[in-house]
Structure formats: structure tokens, C-alpha cells
Amino acid sequence: MCFFKKALFGAAMTTVVALFSSVALADAEDYPNDSIRIIAPYAPGGASDMFARALSEGLRKEFDTPVVVENKAGASGIIGAEYVSRSKPDGYTLVVGAVSLHSILPSLLEKMAKAQDNLTPVSTIANSPSYVVVPADSPAETIEDLVEMLQEDPDSYMYGSAGNGTSQHLFAELFKQEIDADILHVPYKGSGELVVDLIAGRVDFVVEQGPAIMSHVENGKLRVLATAMAERTEELPDVPTLAETVLPGFEANTWFAVYAPKGTSEAVINKLNGTIKGVLEDEDVEKILRSQGAIPLHMTAAELKEMEDNDRQMWLEVIESGEIVLEN
């Protein structure tokens, strides 16, 4: 009798699993049959906003359905991330975030940690190279010069960032820790103010993304000494990496990615991921990304999750070593 009950239970569970699987597949085949919203968690004009709009246009073409971008800025991107984390898990509300939002802030702010736990990875979009940059009149002609200056007299120098907990802050903090020089950090309210003061020489160096500094490099107001990526970039092929010069093995990436609410079906996630892969291969989309100094980057949801987790552990070690604390 006991065996008979177990057999019935097993058969019932198999039926339930098959039923849910067929429903998920049906949902994916029918997806999307309504408009999709992509939340840009930062103000209009920034990289996440531009990438979200490029992605929305590509998805609109691929799916032949309306795809709209909504800006829900504030609290370093947390407001937008929280909004999506509480949305219905049906694939119709997505968020475009970056490494700072998904792998750095969860270790600094409880609110973002909770939001991240209720998001699921969909796909990466791009990688935006960061560079070690100094004013044009800096005595540091090379990255070796800068490291020597900072190590000899760290109390005389300052580095700036776009704000506490940003990728600019943590990338520079990692650089500072690696060269073992205790340099003062000056946080700003965004890259705009930061670059103005860097040009004026009020801070001595920054680790900043290409879009914020490239025009000033071209007009001779700033000098790029190295890139934080593992390889040299197409935009500045003559600029060496930190890894090939002063810090072997150094790599820090500003990646941008798409997330959906936790609970979104795997079938819908896979369909979105495959479609985004096609969008990133579109010449017009690639042109938009590269115009912002970014490199198109596609990963599966599983690969994105692995990168997110690895980066979170790496940045947690930097945070703890630097005793970085933000008010929750």
C-alpha cells in the first residue's frame, strides 16, 4: 500500500512538473504580446540611459512590439532597481544597471542588497573601459611616474570619484591599495563636477570611464596614463594597461547588464537573452555603444550571474580593506 501511494505521488509530481514546463514554454512562445518597459535607474543622458535606449530600439525591431524607456533615477540607482525588483515577474519590466549597482552597492547598502536578491540576470550589454587620468600639466608623464609620486609622498595627493560607492571610487581604491599608498579620496556628485576639478588640478588623478574624459583628452586638457581593463582598447591603442605596466594581473571592468524581477520564467529569460545577443550584433546598436567608448558584450544569464558574484566578492574585499562605509 505504501509503495502504491509513493508511486501515485511520484506520477502526480511528474505531471505537475510537465504541466509547469509546458506553461513556461507556451509563455515564452507568446512573449512578448504587450509593451516592454526598460527602467533606466539613472538620469537621462548617462551611459545606462543611452544603453537602455539603444537596447529598446533593437528589441522593438526584433519583437515588433513597443519598448519604452523610463528613467527612475535617485539613490545611486537603487530607486529604479527596487522598482523593478517589486514588479510582476513576467518579462515586461526590466532594468539596465551596471557593476556599481549590482556588484558594489549590495555590499555597502542593505536596501540594494535586498533589491538585488529580488532581481535575476538576463544578459550583459557592454563593457565600458576605465582609465587612469591626470591633468595635462601633471608631472606624471607615464603610469610609472604617477605610482612613484604617490608612493613617495601620498599625503600630498588626492584622487576624485563620481561619488562614494561608485565604480570610479572603488576602482581608484583598488589601485590605491595595490600600490600601497594611502591617498585622500574626494567624492563628487557625478562625473561632470569631477572632471571639471581634475582639469583645474584640484584633484591629482581619477579612474574614470571613457565618455566622461575622451573629449578633454582629445583637446589636450587631460592625459590618459593607463587603462584598468585586461587588454588595451581600440579607442586608445597606445595607452598601456595597468596589468602590463605597474600592476600585473590588475583588471577592473565597468559592465552594463539587464535584469528582470526574480521569478521570471527561465524560458522568457532565455528568449530575451538570445534576442539581446542579436541586437548587440546590429551595426547601428554597436555604433551607439562604441560612440560612448563602450564595447558590446554578450553573456548568458548564467555567465552574468557568475561575473556578478565574482565581482561582488572582489569589491567586498576592497571595501573591507579600505574600511568604506555608506549610510544606509
C-alpha positions in Angstrom: 0.0 0.0 0.0 2.8 2.4 0.9 4.6 1.6 -2.3 1.3 2.3 -4.3 0.9 5.7 -2.6 4.5 6.6 -3.4 4.1 5.6 -7.0 0.9 7.7 -7.3 2.6 10.7 -5.6 5.6 10.4 -8.0 3.4 10.2 -11.0 1.4 13.2 -9.8 4.6 15.3 -9.3 5.9 14.3 -12.8 2.6 15.5 -14.2 2.8 18.8 -12.3 6.4 19.4 -13.4 5.5 18.7 -17.0 2.5 21.0 -16.8 4.5 23.9 -15.5 7.2 23.3 -18.1 4.7 23.3 -20.9 3.1 26.5 -19.5 6.5 28.2 -19.3 7.3 27.2 -22.9 3.9 28.5 -24.0 4.5 31.8 -22.2 7.9 32.1 -23.9 6.4 31.4 -27.4 3.7 34.0 -26.8 6.2 36.5 -25.4 6.0 39.4 -25.8 2.4 40.2 -26.5 2.4 43.5 -24.7 4.7 46.5 -24.4 8.0 46.1 -22.6 9.4 48.7 -20.1 13.1 49.2 -19.6 13.9 51.1 -16.4 17.0 53.3 -16.6 17.9 53.9 -12.9 19.9 57.0 -13.6 19.2 60.4 -15.1 18.8 60.9 -18.8 22.0 61.3 -20.8 24.1 58.9 -18.8 25.6 55.7 -20.1 22.8 53.4 -18.6 20.2 55.7 -20.1 21.8 55.7 -23.6 22.4 51.9 -23.5 18.8 51.3 -22.4 17.5 53.4 -25.3 19.8 51.6 -27.8 18.6 48.3 -26.5 14.9 49.4 -26.5 15.1 50.3 -30.2 16.8 47.0 -31.0 14.2 45.0 -29.1 11.4 46.9 -30.7 12.6 45.9 -34.1 13.2 42.2 -33.1 9.9 41.7 -31.3 7.8 44.2 -33.3 6.2 45.5 -30.1 6.5 48.8 -28.2 9.6 49.0 -25.9 9.7 52.1 -23.8 12.4 53.5 -21.5 11.5 55.1 -18.2 14.0 57.0 -16.1 13.6 56.3 -12.3 16.7 58.0 -11.0 17.9 58.5 -7.5 19.8 57.0 -4.6 22.7 55.9 -6.8 20.3 53.8 -9.0 18.6 52.0 -6.1 15.2 53.6 -6.7 15.0 52.1 -10.2 16.4 48.7 -9.1 13.9 48.5 -6.2 11.0 49.3 -8.5 11.9 46.5 -10.9 12.6 44.1 -8.1 8.9 44.6 -6.9 7.4 44.3 -10.4 5.5 41.4 -11.8 8.0 38.7 -12.9 6.6 38.3 -16.4 9.5 39.8 -18.5 7.7 43.1 -19.3 9.6 45.2 -16.8 13.4 45.2 -17.0 16.3 47.3 -15.6 19.6 48.3 -17.1 22.2 48.6 -14.4 26.0 48.5 -14.0 28.7 46.9 -11.9 28.4 49.6 -9.3 24.7 48.9 -8.8 24.7 45.1 -8.9 28.2 44.1 -7.5 29.4 47.0 -5.4 26.4 48.7 -3.7 24.8 45.4 -2.4 27.9 45.2 -0.1 27.5 48.8 1.1 23.8 49.3 1.4 21.2 46.9 2.8 18.5 48.4 0.7 20.3 47.5 -2.5 21.3 44.1 -1.2 17.5 43.3 -0.7 16.7 44.6 -4.2 19.5 42.6 -5.8 18.2 39.4 -4.1 14.9 40.0 -5.9 16.4 40.5 -9.4 17.5 37.8 -11.8 20.2 38.3 -14.5 19.1 38.4 -18.2 22.1 39.5 -20.2 25.1 41.8 -20.3 25.1 44.7 -22.8 28.5 46.3 -22.8 31.8 46.9 -21.1 32.9 50.5 -20.6 36.7 50.8 -20.2 38.0 52.9 -17.3 41.3 54.9 -17.5 43.8 56.3 -15.0 43.7 60.0 -15.9 45.7 63.1 -14.8 45.5 66.8 -15.7 47.5 67.8 -18.8 50.1 69.7 -16.7 50.7 66.9 -14.3 54.3 66.0 -13.7 53.3 62.3 -14.3 54.1 61.6 -17.9 53.6 57.8 -17.5 51.8 55.5 -15.1 55.1 54.6 -13.7 55.7 58.3 -12.9 52.4 58.5 -11.1 52.9 55.5 -9.0 56.4 56.7 -8.0 55.0 60.1 -7.0 52.1 58.6 -5.0 54.3 56.1 -3.2 57.0 58.7 -2.3 54.6 61.3 -0.8 51.0 60.0 -0.6 49.9 62.8 1.8 50.5 65.4 -1.0 48.0 63.9 -3.4 44.3 63.3 -3.8 42.1 61.3 -6.1 38.5 62.1 -7.0 35.5 60.0 -7.8 31.9 60.4 -9.0 30.7 59.7 -5.5 31.1 57.3 -2.6 30.4 53.7 -3.7 30.6 54.3 -7.4 32.8 52.3 -9.7 35.1 55.3 -10.0 35.6 55.3 -6.3 36.2 51.5 -5.9 38.4 51.2 -9.0 40.7 54.0 -7.6 40.5 52.5 -4.2 41.7 49.1 -5.6 44.5 50.9 -7.4 45.5 52.8 -4.2 45.6 49.6 -2.2 47.6 47.7 -4.9 50.3 50.4 -5.0 50.2 50.7 -1.1 49.7 54.4 -1.0 47.2 56.0 1.4 45.8 58.8 -0.8 42.9 61.0 0.2 39.6 60.4 -1.6 37.5 63.3 -2.7 33.9 62.3 -3.7 31.9 64.5 -6.1 28.2 64.5 -7.2 28.9 62.9 -10.5 31.5 62.7 -13.2 30.7 66.2 -14.6 31.9 68.1 -11.4 34.8 65.6 -11.0 36.3 66.2 -14.5 36.0 70.0 -14.1 38.1 69.8 -10.9 40.5 67.3 -12.5 41.2 69.7 -15.4 41.7 72.5 -12.9 44.2 70.4 -10.9 42.1 70.3 -7.7 42.5 66.6 -7.6 45.6 64.8 -8.9 44.1 61.7 -10.7 40.9 59.8 -11.3 39.9 56.4 -12.6 37.1 57.3 -15.0 35.2 55.9 -17.9 35.8 57.0 -21.5 32.7 59.1 -22.2 33.4 61.5 -19.3 37.0 62.2 -20.3 37.6 61.4 -24.0 36.7 64.9 -25.4 39.1 66.5 -22.9 41.8 64.1 -23.8 41.4 65.0 -27.5 41.6 68.7 -26.8 44.7 68.3 -24.6 43.2 69.2 -21.2 43.7 65.7 -19.8 46.3 62.9 -20.1 45.5 59.2 -20.0 48.2 57.0 -18.4 46.7 53.5 -18.4 43.5 51.5 -18.8 42.1 49.3 -16.0 41.0 46.6 -18.5 43.0 43.5 -19.1 43.7 44.5 -22.7 44.3 47.8 -24.5 41.3 49.4 -26.0 40.6 50.2 -29.7 39.9 53.8 -28.8 43.3 54.4 -27.2 45.5 51.6 -28.5 48.7 53.3 -27.5 47.7 53.6 -23.8 49.0 50.6 -21.8 47.1 48.6 -19.3 47.9 48.6 -15.6 48.5 44.9 -15.9 51.3 45.2 -18.4 53.0 48.0 -16.6 52.8 48.5 -12.8 50.3 46.0 -11.6 50.4 42.6 -13.2 47.0 40.9 -13.1 45.1 44.1 -12.4 41.6 44.2 -14.1 38.5 46.2 -13.2 35.6 46.3 -15.6 32.5 48.6 -15.7 29.9 46.3 -17.2 26.3 47.1 -18.0 23.6 44.5 -17.9 19.9 43.7 -18.0 18.0 42.3 -15.0 14.4 41.1 -14.6 12.3 40.6 -11.4 13.1 37.3 -9.6 10.7 34.6 -10.6 10.6 35.5 -14.3 10.5 32.1 -16.1 13.7 30.7 -17.4 12.1 30.3 -20.9 11.4 34.0 -21.1 14.9 34.9 -19.8 16.4 32.7 -22.4 14.3 34.3 -25.2 15.3 37.7 -24.0 18.9 36.8 -23.8 19.0 35.4 -27.3 17.2 38.4 -28.7 19.6 40.8 -26.9 22.5 38.9 -28.5 21.1 39.6 -31.9 20.5 43.3 -31.0 24.1 43.7 -29.9 25.3 42.4 -33.3 23.3 45.1 -35.1 25.7 47.7 -36.7 23.6 50.7 -35.5 23.5 49.5 -31.9 27.2 48.7 -31.9 27.8 52.2 -33.3 25.9 53.8 -30.4 27.7 51.8 -27.8 31.2 52.5 -29.3 30.3 56.2 -29.6 30.2 56.1 -25.8 33.5 54.4 -25.5 31.8 51.1 -24.7 32.5 47.6 -26.1 29.4 45.4 -26.9 29.4 42.4 -24.6 27.0 39.5 -24.6 26.9 36.8 -21.9 24.3 34.2 -21.0 22.3 34.8 -17.8 24.4 32.1 -16.0 27.7 33.8 -17.1 26.4 37.2 -16.0 25.4 35.7 -12.6 28.9 34.2 -12.2 30.6 37.5 -13.1 28.3 39.4 -10.7 29.1 37.1 -7.8 32.9 37.1 -8.5 32.9 40.9 -8.8 30.9 41.3 -5.6 33.4 39.2 -3.7 36.3 41.2 -5.2 34.8 44.5 -4.3 33.8 43.4 -0.9 37.4 42.7 -0.1 38.3 46.2 -1.4 35.5 47.7 0.7 36.6 45.9 3.9 40.3 46.6 3.3 39.5 50.3 2.8 37.0 50.4 5.6 34.5 52.0 3.3 31.1 52.7 4.9 28.0 54.3 3.5 24.9 55.4 5.5 22.0 53.0 5.0 
